[in-house]
């Protein structure tokens, strides 16, 4: 793991989930649009009750129906993860100085992120708070924090997060971010951001992140992505931060593991934009319905965009086969319904693409199921049209006719409201 240098910088750094860019730009137009959506009488984001999982845990704590026992090593992290059912195996590590606790974040003390289909938990050893973001099926992403120093844990809703978490990057709804930066040796962000999802080429991902892979697959080298490295000006300077991290015995310093699994990273890249798309479609359809169904065409466009994204149209191809953490892969598969032949959208491929069967497991999320019935049916119709046409994928030749048939069969077996479902 010697220093790595190249000529011109072709790689950019990725910061996702709760990792919010310091100084990230948000246009005035986007802020106004997001506020108008949030304040719309059909939405009322700030005042309507939420039903997200973190909010439910907060209420249970307040009523004395549940408790969290603080430990000396990680504070409330482990009981929070256990109470919410968020897997330890999903751990991702962000070493860029981004987010509300960036003063505590560095290559030696990266922020650990843990996630599942609707919750993200952010934790830095020694930082005063645990950060939580939960997707409410009607209201979008809601933000919370737990004071790590409190003798009695209280989960409090946070509104300052919306400064960055309602923007063009989140489609003007309260959402989650997947962003890329160039990061200095101390974790400081050097340049501006761009957004990341499963369509982003791999060299443009994960700078400011640690990236680990398991097994004997061909090495996913630093030249294939921007993770594990820091930069000076427009040249790569070193992967020394990654070497130091692996040598630092992280488990003795408050971390649950030293890993930041590439399979979890790829999954998270996909999921963040999916959550924002589903929220935007939900809100847009509800606002249109409140106006008697009047629409400027935004809802049909969003229907198409959601369907296309859930079917991974335009997914960036992997540059090498990867081996994910066995624990994360097992968790994802265990939480995803299987059809009568044992196939599911939770089975990772990681040879040419993310999933063995190219349809998102987010079709089983509360966010998807909360879409109004007519809107969900329109998404299904668009998906059927795509899966019935080889031309819909263009150059995406990795999706064969057998793949497309399998996706339709899995949907038919596992989604009771899927059209033409076989009984």
N, C-alpha and C positions, 0 to 999 in steps of 0.2 A: 504494500500500500504506500508507495512512494508518492511524492508530490506529482500532480498531473497538470500539465500545461498544454494549452492549444493556442492557435493564433486568434482568430476572431471568435467572440462569444456567440455560440449558437444555442446555449442552454439558459433557461430561466427557472426561477425557483417557485415552488408551489407551496401555498399556505392555505389550509382548508378548514372547514368546520368552524370552530370557535376562534380560530386564529385570524384575527382581524388586522388588516393592514394599518400601520401607523401612517396617518396622512393619506390614506386611500381616497381617491377623488370620487365625489358624487356630484353630478350636475344638479343645478338648481331645478331644472325641469323634472329630473327624476325624483327629487325630494318632494316637490309639489305633487307630482303624480302619485307617489306612494302615500302621502298624507291624505290626499283626496280619496284614495281607495280605502284606507284604513278608517277614515271618518264617515264613509258612506253609511246611510241608515241601514242598509242591508247587511253591513259588516260590523261596524262599531267595535273595532279591535280592542280599544282601550277599556271598554266598560262591560262588554258582554262576558258572562261567566265562561270559563274554559273547562274542558274535560280531559286535558292531556295528563299523561301518567305522572309527571313531576308535580303538577297541581294537585292530583289526587293524593300523592304521598304527603304533600305539604298539609293538606286538610286532615289526613290521618294522624300526623304528628301533633297538630294543634288540638285534636280531640282526645289525644292520649291513647289512640287505638294502635299506635305503632311507635317504636322507639329506634334510635340509632345509637349504637355504642361506639364511642370514639376510642381509637387505639393510638398508642404513642408514636407509631411509625408513619401511618398514612392519614391520621385524623379520621374523618368520616368517609373516606373514599370507599373502602371495602363494604361497609354496611349500605352505602348509597347504591353501589353497583348491584349488590345482592337484592336490595329491596326493589329496584327497578328492573331486575333481570337482564342487565347489560353485561355482556361477556367480557371477562378479563382478557380473553384471547384476541379481542379486537384492538388491542392497544396500538396506537400510532404515536409517533414522537416528533414534535415540531420544535426546532431549536432557534428559529428566527424570532427576533424581538418584536412580536406582534400580539395583538389582543389586549384586553384590559389589564392583564397582569404581566405585561411585557418587561417591566422592571425586574421581575423575578426569573425571566426566561433567558436562556443562553445555551450554547452548545454543551456546557456541562450540566445545565439544569433545564432540559427541554420540557415543554408542556406535553403531558401525556393525554391523549384523547381516547375515549372508549365510546362505542356507538352500537346501536342496533337500528331497527327499521324506523324508529321515530324519536329516539333520544340520543343526545351527545353529552358526554361528561368530560370536562376539562380539569386537569389537576397538575399542579407543580409542587413538589415537596418544599415546604417552608413558606409557600405563598399563603396569604390570609384567607383565600376563598376557594371553594370548589365551584366551578362554573357549570351550569346546566342549560341545555336548550332542548325543548320538547315540542314536537309537532302536534298541535291540536287539529283534529280532522276538519273543523270548521274555521278556526281562527288563524291558522298558520302557525309559525314557530313562535313560541313564548319562551322568554329568557328568565333565568333564576340564578340565585347564588346561595351558598351555605357558608357561614362564617366558621372557619376551621378552628378558631380559638374559643368559641362559645362552649360553655359547659352543657347547655341544652341546645340541640340543633334546631334552627329555624330556617325554613326555606323562604326566601323573599324574592318577589318578582322584580326584575330589573327592566327599566325603560331606556336607560342611556345607551344600551346596546343597539337600539334602533337607529342611531345616528349612522352607523355603517350597515346595519342589517336590513334596512329598507332602502334599496337603491336599484339602479338599472341592472346591477349584477344579480340581484335577487328577484328580478322582474317586477319591482316596485311593490312587493309584498314582504311581510316579515319572514325572512328566510335565512338560509345558511350560505356560506361563501366557500368557493373553491378558487383560490387565487395563486398567481405565480409572482415571485420576486427574485431579485438578485441580492444575495446576502453576504455580508462581510464576515471576517473571522470571529468577531465577537457576537454574531447573530444579528447585527443591525441591518435593516433594509436599506440597500443602496439606491434602488431605482423604483419606479412605479410598478403597478400591478396589471396583470391580465387574468381573465377568468379561465377556469379549467373544468372540463367534464370528460366523459369517456371518448369524446371526439378529438380531444387535444393530443397531438403527436407526443410520444413518450419523451423525446429529448426536451420538451417544454414543461416537464412536470418535476415537482418534488424537491427543488432546491429549498434549503431551509428545513428540510426533513431528513431524518434518518430512514434508510430503506434497507430492510433485511429480507433474505430469502433462504429457504431451507432446502435440504436434499442435495442431490448430485446433478441438478440441471445445469446446463451451460451457464457460466457466470453472467449475471445481469450487470455488466460493467458500468462504471461511472459515465462512460461515453454514451450509454444508452438512455440516461436520464440525468437530471441535475441534482439528485439527492446526494447526501453525504459529503458535500463539497462547499467550500466558501470561495469568495471571489475578491479580486482587487481590480478596480476599474473594469476593463472589458476582457480580462484574462482570467482563466481558472487559476487559482493559486494553490489549493491544497485540499486533500481529504484527511488532513491531520485531525480535524475535529471528530471524525468518525472513529479513527484509530484510538484516540484518547477516550472517547465514549465507551467503546468496547472494553478498554483496559481499566475503566474506573469503578468496576464493581457496583453498577447502578442499584442492584437489589439491596445493597447495604446502606444506600442513601435515600431510601424512601420510595423507590420505584418497584413496581410489581414484576418487571422483567426488563431486559435490555433490548427487546425486539420491537421493530416497527415494520410489520409484515407487509410485503409487497402485494399479496392478495387482498388484504384488508384495505390498503391504499387504493388499489384499483376499484374495489367495490365502493369505497367512500366517494371517490371522484364521480362515479356514476350516480350515486344516491343523492348527493346534495342538490344537483340540478333537477333531478326527478321530483324531489320534495317541493322545490320552488315552482316548478311547472304545474304540479297538481294543485297547489294552493292558488296559483294565479287563475287556473281554469275554474276552480271552485268559486272563487270570488267573482270573476267575470260573469259567470253564468247566473249567480245569485243577483248581482246588480242588474243584469239584463232582465231577469225575471221580475224584479221589483219595478221595472219600467214597462211592464206589460209585454216583455219579450223583445223589446226594441234593442237592436244591436248594430254596431258599426262594422260588423264583420270580424271583430276580435275573437269572439267565442269560436266560430268555425275554424279560424286560423290556429287557435290554441288547441282545439280538438286534434287537428292534424299534427301539430308539433308534439303533443303528448304521445299520441300513438306512435309516431316515427321514433321518438326518443326511447319509449319503452321497448321497441323492437331493435334498438341498437343500430339504426341506420347511420352510416357514417362513422362507425366505431373505429378508433385508431388501432392499427394492427400492432401486436406485440413484436418486438425485435428479436426475442428469444423465448423459448419455453421457460416457464417459471414454476417453482414449487412453493406453494403457500404454506403457512403454518397449518399443521394438521388439525390443531384445535379450532382455529377459525373456520377452516373449510368444513369441519364436522358440524360446528355450531350452525353455520349458514344453511347447510343442507337439512339439519334436523328441524329447523324452524320454517321450512318451506314445504307446502303440500306436494305429495307425489301422486302421479296418475296410476292407473291400474297396472302399468308396466314398470313402476318404480322410478320413472323419470321425473325430474323437477327442475324448476328455474333457479334452484339454490345450489346446483352442482357446478363448481368451478371447472373451467377448461384450462385456461392460462397457457395455451399453446399458440393459437392464432388470435383468440379473443377471450373476453372475461368469462363467459358462461358457456357450458356445454350446449344448452339449448337457448338460442338468442332471443329471450324475452325476459324482461325485468321481473324479479321477485317482488317488486313494488306493486304489482297488480294485486297482491294480497294485503297491502297496507290499509290501515284505516283511512289514510288520505285518499286512496283510490276508491275505496268503498263508499266514502262520503260524498262523492260526486253525485249531483242530481241524476235521477234515472235516465232521462232523455239524453243527457250529456254523456253518461257512461256508455249508453247504447251507441252513440255516435262514435265514440272512441273505439269500441269493439268493431263497428262496421269498417272503420278506417284500417284497423289491424287486419281484419279478414281480407280486405282488398290488397293490402301489401303482401300478406302471406300467400295470396293466391296468384301473385304475379312475380315472376323472376326478374322482370325489368325494373320493378320497384327498388331493387337493391343496387342497380347500376353496376359498378365495378366491385361491389362487395361480394365477390365470388365465393367467399368462405361459407356463405349461407346457401346450402344446397337445397334442392327440392325436398330431400328427406328431412333436412333440418326444419324447413317451413311446415311440412306436414306434421312433424313431431310437435312443434309449438302449438298448432291448432288442436291436436289431440290432447295435449296436456291442459290447455285452456278449457277444452270441452269437459274433461274429466274433473277438473279442480275448481272451476268457477261456476257455481250453480246458475248464475244469470247470464252466462255466455250464450250468444245466439246459436240456435241449432244444436244445442248440447245433446249428446247421445245419452239416453236414459238407461 
